[in-house]
């Protein structure tokens, strides 16, 4: 919370609130509407991607159930700090489908791993775009160096994933050696979670299922980038589409750190820094960040709140869920 507040203050330093309001009031409402539609539909794609991830553990979970759980999880992320929405999403799924809580939570870890791989791949493509000058820097480092680092991280992530898939016994042995020194309860519970997580990674063993998860992930982040790009145009930013590919990965990096509900402050700070690479002024980048963030925040939060109330879940139920104990 303190970090988010500090970043909001830093982002707004030297920016005229009146100018931001004037730029947003003069923006193209149809382009912003298209942007918000894209930013909401990505959660339908996220729910659809969840199906093949869960298939090895609990086959045949209806898309409607996964969509409602996804909307609830995003709503909770938007109103509660520290990414509590991940627990809410897993818990909501267990209320409507015969999915064990550890399996639901482990499937979300797989979900996020695919996000990381695809985001880094798209960001690498963006950094190699000739529209960027090789002399441009971010955080004092040349963008070409960052592109090379992103490729290395993607390779490392894939190597780790495949190691978990093809050498699970060795991983479990190492965990047991460590956990046994802590407590038998930790050992038993941790082994169950690891086994479920590894089962979820079985998508990597089957080319068809892997392609499905990767394809839905790619569609999700390309649609999200379209939403960013439409909002660029709405406020008069002329950065290329590759800027949206880069910016979403850059913002995702920042919002990985636990912060205020809805990632306010962190989102705006990362947006201003990322768009600065493309020569966008702090004033214009701030207008984009505030406009897009607030407008995209509202629909999924209201939808998630509606499903949350219909399901009869209370915030105290999340505190009592297995992951919180």
N, C-alpha and C positions, 0 to 999 in steps of 0.2 A: 504494500500500500504506500509506504514512504517512497519507494523507488518510483512508482507510478506517478505520485504527486510531483516529485522532483523533475521527472521527465516532461510532464505537462508544462511546468513552469519554464523549463529550459526551451521547449519547443515553441512556446508562445512569446518568448523573449524577443523583442524587436519586431513582433508581428502585431499589426493593428486589428483588434477584434472587429472594428467597424468595417475595415476593408475585407476581412474574411466574410462577414455577413453580406456585404455588397456583392462580392464575387459569387457567393452561393445563390443569392437571390437572382443574379443575372445568368446563372448556369442553365443549360438545356434540360428541361424537366423530362423529356422523352428519353434522352440518353441516360439520365440518372435512373429512370424507371427501368430501362433495359438492364442497367448495371445491377440494380437491386434484385431483379428477377433472376439473373445469373447467380448472384451471391446467395440466393435462397435455394435454387434448384440444385446447387452442388451438394446439399445435404441429402437429397433424394439419391444422387449418385453414390454418396458415401454409404447410405443404407443398402443400396443394391450391391455394392462391393462387399459388404459384410457377409452376404449370403455364401459365396464360395469360401470365405475364410472360415466360417463356422461349419461348413459342410462335412469336413472329416470328423468333427466332434459331435455335432447335432444336426443331421441333415434335414432339409425341408422347412426351415424356419420361414414363415410368410414375410413377404416384403413389407406389408403394412405394419407388422410388429416391429421390424427393424427400423422403419421410418419413424415410428412414434418414439422409440427408445433414443434414436439419434437426435430428434428434435428436443426431447427432454434433456439429454446430455448437453446440448449446445446452450439451451436456455439456462441451465444451472451454471455453466461456465460463464455466462454473461452476467449473472447476478451474485455469484459466490466466488471468492478468490481461490487461488492455488489449484486451479484445474479440477475442482471437485466434480465437474461435469462428467469426467471419465468414470468415476464411481457411480454417478447417477445413471449414466447410460447403461452400464453393465447391470445395475440393480433393476432398472426398469425392464430390461430384457427378461430377467429371471421372473418377473411378475406376470409376464404374458406367454412365456415359452419355457419348456422343460430344459433349460440350460443351466448347469451348475454355475454358481457365481465365479469360482476360479476360472472356469472355461470362458465365461463372458469377458472377464477382465483380461485374460491372456490373449483373447482374440483381438482386443483393442491394442495390445502391444504390437501384434502383427500388423494391424491396421496402420499404426503410426510409423512402423518401420518402412512400409511401402511408401507412405507419404514422404519420408525423408529421402528415400532413393530417387523417387520421381522428381521431387522438388529440386534436388541437387543436379539431376540430369538436365532439367529444363533451365536451371540457372546457368549451368555450364554452357549450354547452347547460346543463351543470351549474352554471356560474357565474350563469346567468340564472334558475336555479330560485328561485321565491319563498321556498323554505325557508331561503335565505340572506338575512341582513339586509344591506341596502345599506351599513351602517356597518362591516361586518366588513372586516378588512384582512389582507394577507399580505405579509410583508417590508416593512411600513410603507406599503403602497399599497392603496387601496380595491379590492375585488374587481371592481367594475364597470369600473375602469380596466384590470384584467387581462383581462377579457372582451373589451374593445375591442381590446387589444393582440393577443390570440389571433386574433381575426377578421382583423386586419391581417396577421399572420404567415401565416395560411392563404391569404389572397389573394395575398401575395407569393410563396409557394411555388408556387401554381398558375400564376402569371404566369411564373415562372422555368421551370417545366416546359414550358409551352406555347411559350415562346421557344426552348427547346432543340429542340422538335419541329418547329416551323415555320421556324426560321432556323438550321438546323445548319451551313450553309456558313460563315456569318459567325462562328460560334463556333469552328469549326475553323481559320479564317484567323487569328483572334486568338491561338489556342493556338500555331499554327505560328510566328507572329511572335515570341512569347515563347520557345518551346522551341528555336528555331533558334539563339538566342544562347547556349543552354546546351550542347547537343550534338545531333548528328544522330540518335544512338541514342535519346535522350529524345524527340525529335520524332516518330520513326517509331513507337515503342512507345506514346507518349501518344496519337497520332492513332488508333491501332488501338483503344485502350481507349475513347476518346471516341466513335468510330464505333459500337462495340458498345453503349455506354451509350445512345446516341441511338436505336439500333435497338430496345433494350429499352423505350424510352419510346414506341415506336410504339403502345402500348396506348391512348395518348391520342388517336390519330388515328381509332381504330375504336371507336365508341360501345359496341358489344356487348362487346368485350374490356375496355374501360375499366370498364364496369358490372360485369363479372365480378370484376376485381381489386378494385374498390372494395367490392363486395358481400362478398367473402371477408374483406377487411380489416375491414369493419364487423362481420361475424359474429365474427371473432377477438377484437376488443376488447370487444364486448358480452359474449361468453362469459367473457372475463377479468374483466370488471367483476362478473359474477354470482359468480365465484369469490371476489373480494374481499368482496362483500356477504354471502355465506354465511359467510365467516370472521368478518366483523363480528358477525353474529348468534351465532356459536359462542362468542365471548368476551363477549357481552353488550353490544356496541356497537349503539346504536339509530339511527345516522346513516342518512339516506335513500339510495336507490340512486344518486342523483345524486352523492353523496359518493364512491362507487366510481369513477364516470366521471371525476370531477375528480382523485382520488388517483392513478389509474393514469397519467394524463398527467403529473402532478407528479413522480411517482417516475421515469417514463421520462426526464424532463428531467434529473434528477439522475444517473441511471445512464448517460446519454450521455457523461459524463466518465469516462475510463479510471480504473479503481479496482481493488480486490482481486478475486480470483476470486469469482464468484457475486454480486458487488456487495454483499457484506456490509459493513455500516457505512453506506454511502450509502443503501441501501434503508431501513434502520431510521430514519435521520435524516430522510429525506424523508417517511416515513410519519408520524412523530410531528409534524412541522411541518404536513403537509397535514391530518391529522385534527384538529389543534388548531383549525383554522378552523371545524370543526363542534362545537366544545366538548368534544371527547374529551380526557380527562386524559392526561398524559404516561405515567402508569403503565399505563393501559388500552391506549393506542396502542402502547406498547412491547411489551406482551403479544401484541397482534394481529400486529405486525410480525415478531416473533421466531417465533411459532407458524406463521403463514402462510408465511414465507420458508423456514424449515427444511423444513416438510412438503411444500411445492411443489418444493423443490430436489431432493428425493430421487428421485422416480420418473423424471423426464426425464434425470437424471444417470446413473442405473443403466441405463436403456434406451439412452442414447447410448453409454455405455461398452461395452455388449454389442455394438452394431453396429460400434463402433470396432474392437473385438477381432476380430469376424468378418470385417471388411473387410481386416484385416491392416495397418492404418495405424499408423505410429509417430509420436510427437511430432517426431522429427527430420525426418520427411517433410514436415511442415508448415513447418519452418524452411527447407527446401530448395525450397519451392514458389515459383513465379514472383513472387508478391506479396511474398515475404520477401527477395528478392534485389535 
